[in-house]
Amino acid sequence: MPVMSSIILFDIGLPIYLYLHRDWWHRLIDQQEFLSSLVWMHFGLIVSLYWLYWAQINTVRKMIDGNPDARNNHHSQGTALLLVRGLMILTGAILANPT
């Protein structure tokens, strides 16, 4: 649980850091990358990732309460989380502008 909590906090904090330290307005609005399908795919993956984190937290609460079916759901959600997080990192790497 501590490792997963750290990963969740990192994934929540990274967009905040990028918002505060990158010139996102110039890139998204001035250069019109806002209309790029890759940007929208990356945004969709971020939303999916946060939703899966929310589902994972609810499933862990059920596991702590003693629900025996929650373990299988947690495992399936974890697999989906790994896939979505990997795709999000890949699309972020493609979109990255090392300036």
Secondary structure, DSSP 8 states (H G I E B T S, - for coil): -HHHHHHHHHHHHHHHHHHHHS-HHIIIIIS-GGG-HHHHHHHHHHHHHHHHHHHHHHHHHHHHHT-TTHHHHHHHHHHHHHHHHHHHHHHHHHH----
